[in-house]
Amino acid sequence: MLKVLLPLRDVPLLTTVTKRTGRKEYLVKGAIHIHGTTPQVIEAEEGVLFLVSKAGEINAVPDTTEVIADLADCEVMQILEEQHE
């Protein structure tokens, strides 16, 4: 695994990240699913993604926010290839 500084929009969904200056881990999500008597799905607006902590805290942040992502070597290569297409 590599720790890579990337804009959030370039990080695959469900990747573990930390904020640029933090240590708290978050999962990147494009939608939040709420289960219960009236299940709901909240989709992120265009240009926004959700960061969900292990404690269940949810932050909606611009997809231009730089985060540190834990990525496998092959994921880093895929991101680099996509940026050069």
TAKAPE-V319458 format. One record per residue. N is the residue number from 0. SS is DSSP state (H for helix, E for strand, - for the rest). Layout:
N&SS / N&SS
//
This chain:
0&- / 1&E / 2&E / 3&E / 4&E / 5&E / 6&E / 7&H / 8&H / 9&H / 10&- / 11&- / 12&- / 13&- / 14&- / 15&E / 16&E / 17&E / 18&E / 19&- / 20&- / 21&- / 22&- / 23&- / 24&E / 25&E / 26&E / 27&E / 28&E / 29&- / 30&E / 31&E / 32&E / 33&E / 34&- / 35&- / 36&- / 37&- / 38&- / 39&E / 40&E / 41&E / 42&E / 43&- / 44&- / 45&- / 46&- / 47&E / 48&E / 49&E / 50&E / 51&E / 52&E / 53&- / 54&- / 55&- / 56&- / 57&E / 58&E / 59&E / 60&E / 61&E / 62&- / 63&- / 64&- / 65&E / 66&E / 67&E / 68&E / 69&E / 70&E / 71&- / 72&H / 73&H / 74&H / 75&H / 76&H / 77&H / 78&H / 79&H / 80&H / 81&H / 82&H / 83&- / 84&-
//
